[in-house]
Amino acid sequence: ITRISPSQGSTQGGTLLTISGRFFDQTDFPVLVLVGGGRGLKLEVWNNSRPVLLEEILEYSEKTPGYMGASWADSASYVWPMEQDTFVARFSGFLVRIAYHSSNANNYFSSPTQRSDDIHLQEGKEYYIEILLQEYRLSAFVDVGLYLYKSVYTEQQTEDAVSEEQVIKSQSTVVQEVQVITLENWETTHATNEVQKVMVTGPCVEANLCSLYQYRLIYNMEKTVWLPADASEFILQSALNDLWSIKPDTVQVIRTQDPRSYVYLITFISTRGDFDLLSYEVFEGNNVTLAITEQTKGKPSLNTFTLNWDGITSRPLTPQSSEAEFQAAVEEMVSSKCPPQIANFEEGFVVKYFRDYETDFNLEHTNRGQKTAETDAYCGRYSLKNPAVLFDSADVKPNRLPYGDILLFPYNQLCLAYKGFLANYIGLKFQYQDTSKITRSTDTQFTFKFAYGN
């Protein structure tokens, strides 16, 4: 567009406009003319003006004394020269009047009136806006901010975005689970032992090289140690008898051999009756296969029964079991079984200090950690969460006497189980005599690279 005639006219319409310019063809789409928008904000200034009310500026016109003419501003942010005083200004354009503030402010959040409710604009429609300003002295400036109600960007990506914050409150009523176990028409009988057959097959049998290949058996998600493919009766029997899910019952194994396979008959010496079929896994890359079948289905004597909770079986219970025995069996199902190496440790001559956190552990110091059952313990039900100190010589024994210092002879081993992410050192405070027989104390951090994770 090179020229518009007339350049201004009636606000009521009826003016005939002539628009001159270039490239007014209709090759791509019909020509569309919009009058009154797209030039930004019209800025009008009146010098030496002192209205009583700011709203009076709405009625100002070109004939109002002090009129300095009109110009166009590309944005609603404008600063006047410091020396320009005692004037009023009016911005006008296309948006509704949405906010106001009756005094000076250096941000958009000094007053709730500075912010409007959400306004939904439609593409292609014009929205009129007016900004009224009165200056007395010193600097004059105005800033109008607009923002998108919804945006795909976050505060971290652009300063023009404000991330939404939502507060979600929820509450629930805790209802404890109650289950009733009823034994009906309970009659004891003679038990039949379960018998399962495991057949190990592979080229290694004929070549007599199966000691180089490994597999392991699985019962109730519990796995045996890795076994050689030509395991003896004793080795296989011992591995199965080590499984907590089979204890306190035992198995008896008989092995036979043919040219292509080793065959194991596994008898479950038990009155509990039917056992789930064993499963297996073969060490990666080993060319052996296992076939496991049930030869004799076990039949229970019904002298005892076991509970099954998420694949974990309880110790055998009898219809005459007490409440305490029943509770202990259920709690044991959600506990980690202790390895036999430490299961029966007690403090005494061999062990100076032992903690499994199953019994009272009530130290109030924050650096001693918190007793918790929120994660599976290494042993038992409870462990210590985020401790910084495991032992202090001021800790007391069950008889309420302090442990005192621990002599490095004969107590020269520290054993602990952990999971998570530990600092790569262990701190010890100890006393010793130097070459001059002078007793000294020192705190030392011994470097130790703990494995991370569970």
N, C-alpha and C positions, 0 to 999 in steps of 0.2 A: 504494500500500500504506500503510495507516494503522496496522496492528497485526499482530504475529506472536506466536502463543502455542503452546508456550513459546518464549521468545526464545533459549534455548540448550538443548543437550541432548546425547544420546549421540553419540560419534564412530563407533559401530559400527552405527548405524541403528536402526530400530524405533520411533522417536518419531512420534507422530501430531501433525501441525502444523495449526494453524488460521490462515489468512491472511485478514485483513479489509481492505477497501478499496473503491474505486469503479471503475466502468467495466469490470467483469470479464465482459463479454459476449463472445460468440464470433462477432460479426458478420463480421469480416474473415478470421479463422483461429482454429483451436482454441487454447484457453489452454494454455500450456506453463509449467511451474514448474521452476526450477532452484534447488537448495538448496546453499549452501556457497560460492557465487561471486558476483562483481559488486559487492562492497562496498569494494573496494580492499585495502589491507594492514592486518592486525590488528597493533597495536603494544601490547606488554606490557612493563612496566618493574618491576624489583625494586630497591629502594633498599638501601644498605649491604650490597652483595653483592660478595664477592671470590673468584670461582671460580678454582681452580688452572688449569684448562683451559677454553678458550672453549666447547668442545663440551659442557660440563656444562650450559650454558643450554638445550640441547635437551631436557633432562629436567625443567626447571623447570615448575611448575604454579601454580595459584591458591593452593595451600597452602604454597608455598615462602615462608619468611620474607622480608619486605620487599616483597611483591607490592603494586603500586600500582594494579592494575586494568588494564583494556584500553581502547584507543581505536582509531579507524580513521584511517588515513592514505591520502590520495588518490594519493600518489606515493612512490617510493623515494628521496626526497630529504628530509632532516629535520635540523633544528638544535635542540639543547637550550639552555636558558638557561645562561649562564656560571656561575651560582652553584650549579647542580645538579651534585653530585659523587658519586663512589663508587656507581655504579649499573650495572646491566646492562640491556640491552634486547633484545627479540626481535620482529622483524617476521615475519609469516607470511601467506602468500597462495597463489596458484596459479601456480607455475613450479617447475622442478627447481632444485636447488642446483647452480650452474654455475661459480663462481669463488670465490677467497678471497685474502686478503692479511693477513699476520701483523703488520704494523706500519702506522704512519700513512703516508698518501700523499696528495698534493694533485692527482693526476691518475690517469687510468685505465691509464696505460702504464708505471708504475714497475716492474711485475713481470709476466712472462708469465702468472702464475697469475690475474691480475686479469681476463684475457680468456678467454672460453670458446671452444670450437669452435663452428662454425655449428650452430644448433639450428633445426630446421624445425617450426614450430607449425601445427597444423591448426585451422581456424575451427570454433568451437563446442565445442572441448575445453578442459578446465581444466588448468592447470599450477601445481603448488604451488611456492611460493618461501619461503625463510626467510633472514632477514638477522640475524646475531648480532653484538652490539657490547658491548664492555666499556669503561667510562670510569673513569679514575683521578682526573684533575684537569684544570683549564683547560677549554677548550671541547670539546664533543662534537658530532659531525656525521657523517652518512653520506649517500652518494650512490650509487645504482645506475643504471647507464646501459644502455639497450637500444637496438639499432638494427636497421633492416631490412637483411637480407642483400643484397637487390636493391632499387634505387629508380630511378625515372625522373628524379630530381633530381640536380644536381651541387653541389659545394661553393660555387660562385658563386651558386647560387639559394637555398640554405638552409644554416644552420649545422648542421643535423641530418644532413647528408649527408657522406659521405667518398668522394671520387672514387677509383675503382680505378686502380691503376697497374700496367702490365704491361711487362716487359722482354722484347723479342724479339731473339734473336740468330740470325743466319743466316750461312752460309758457302757458298761455291761454288768450284768448280774452274774456272779460266779455261782454255778450250781455244781456241786460235787457229784461225781459219778457214783452210783450205787449198783452193785451187781450181786445177785443171789445165786449161789451154787447149791443145788439140791441133789442128793444121792437117793435115787428111787429104785425100789426092787433090787436092792444090793445083795447079791449072793456070791460067796467065794466058790472057787472051783480049782481044778488042777491046771497049772500053767503049761503052755507049750512054748519052747524056745524058738525065736525067730532064727531062720537060717538064710543067708544070702550068699550067692556065688559071684565072685569077681574073676573074670577071665582077661588076662593081659596077653595081647597078641602083637606080634611084630617080627620083622626080619631078624631082629637081634636075638630072638630065642634060638633059632637054628644055628646062628653064628656064635652063640654063647657070649654075646657082648652087651647083654641087657643091664649090666651094672653101670654102664655109661649113660643110660636113659632114665629119666625121672618122671614121676607123677605124684599126685597126692589125692587122698580121699576126702570127701566133704560130707559132714552130717550136721543138719540143722544150721547151715551157714558157717559151721566151725570146721577148719581145715587141719589136716594132719601135717606133720613135717614132710618135706620132700622125700620120697621113697625111691630106691632103685627099682627098675622094672623087674628085676629078679629077686626082690626082697624075700628074705626067709620068713618062715611062719612067725618066728619070735619078733622080728622087726615090725612086721605088719600088725601083729597083735599088740605090741607095746604102743605103737603109734595110735591105734584106735582106743586103747585103754587110757591114753592121756587126754582124750577129749572130755571136756566138762559135760557136754550134752549127753554122753553115754554113762558117766559116773552117776551114782555109785555102782551101777552094773558093770559087767566086764564082758569081753568077747573072747572066744577061743578060735584059733585059726588052724586049718589043716591045708597044706599045699601039696598039689600034685602037678605033674608036668607031662605034656605031650610034645611032639616035634614042633608045633607052631605056637604054643602058648603055655603060660603058667596059670594054674587054676587054684583059687583060694576058696575054701568053704569057711564062711564066717558064722559062727554060732553065737548069738547074743544070750549070755547066761543071765536071764532076767525073768522076773514074774510080771513085768509091766505089759507083756504081750507084743502087739504088732509094732515094729519099728519102720520108720520111713526108709525108702530105698536110698542107699548110699549113692552119691554122685562123685565126680572126679574132675580134675584138670591135669593136662599133660604139659610138662615144661616146654616152652616155646622151641620149636624146631625138632622136637623128638618124635621119631616115627614109630609110635606105639599107640594102640587103641585098647580101650577097656570096654567090656560088656558086663553089666551088673544085672543080675536077675534074682528074684525071690524064690527060694527053693521050698521053704516052709514058712507059712504065715504064722507069726507069733499069736498066742492066745493068752490073755492075762488071767492071773489067779484072782484078781480083784481084792487081794489083801491090801494093795496100795493103789493110788492113782496119782497122776501128775497133771499139773495145769500147763496150758500152752498159751503164751502171750507173745504175739508177733514173732512167731517162730522160735521163741525161747521157752524151754521146758523147765518146770520147777523141780525141786527135789521131791522124792516120793512122799506122799501124804497118806494117812489112813483115815477111814471114817471116824476114828476116835481121836484124831489130832486136835490138840487144844487151839484156842484162839491165837496164843502166842506163837505156836509152831506154824500155824497157817500164815500169820502175818510175816514171820521171818522168811518163809518160803516165797511169798509174793515179793517182798523187798529184795530178796536175793536175785530175783529175775531181772531187776533193774540195776543191779550192781555188777561191777567188773570183778571177775574171779581173780584172786591174787595168785601169782606164780608160787609154786611150792618153795622156792628159794627164800621168800620173805613172808610167806603166809603165817608162819608161827613165831615170828620174831618177838622177843620180849626183852625189855631192858634188864641188864644184869652185868655179869662179868665180861661177856663177849660184846654186848651192845650197850654203849653208854647212853645213846639218845635215839628214840624211835617215835615217829609221828605218822599216823595214817589218817588223821583228821576225822575218823569215824566217831570218836568219843568227844568229850568236851574240848573245845578249843576256843577260848574266849578272851584273847588278848585284844585290848582296846586300841593299841597303837596303830595308826594308819599304815605304817610301813611293814606291818606283819601280815597284811592281806586279809581277805574275807573268805570264810568257809562257805562253800557253795556246792550245789548239786546241779548247776545249770549246764554242765558239760560232763561227758563220760569221764570218770576218774580212771587213773591207771590201775587202781586197785580199790575195790569197795565202791561206795556211793559218793563220797565227798572228796573235794580237793580244795586247795588254797588258791584264791584268785588274786593275782597281782601282788605277791609278797616281795618286799625288798630285803627282808631279813628272815632267814630260816631258823637260826638258832641264836640265842643270847644266853650268856652264862647266868643271867638273872632269872631265866625261865625256871619254873618250879616243877618238881616231880609230883606224882599223884599224892605223895605224903606231905605236899606243900613245902618241902625243903628245896632250895635252889640247886641246880645242877652244878654250878660253879664252872671253873675252867676245865677243859677236857685235855688230858695229857696226850701228846702225840704218840706216846708209847704206853699202852699197846693199841690205842685207838687211832689208827692212821689211815682210815678209809672214810670217804664221804660218798654216800649213794643217794641219788634223788631221781624222781621221774618228773617230766615236765612236758608241756606242749605250748606252742605259741612262739613268741619272738623275744629272746633273752639278749641282754647285753653280753658281749663276748669276753666276759671275765667273771671270776669268782673272787669276792673280797673276804679276807680273813684278818682278824685281829688276834695277835698272839704275843706271848712273852717268851724271852729267851735270855740266856746268859752269854755275854760275849767272851772273848779270850781272857779278859781281865776279871772274869767272874762277876761282872756287873749286870744286874737284871734290867733288861730294856723291853719296852713295848713298841709295837709297830703295827700299822694298818697297811696291808699289801694287797694289790689286785693282781691275781694270777690270770694270765691270758688263757682263755679256753674258747674255742669256736663251737658254739652250740648250733646244732642243726635246727633250721626253722620249720614251722608247720606243726602238724598234728601227729 
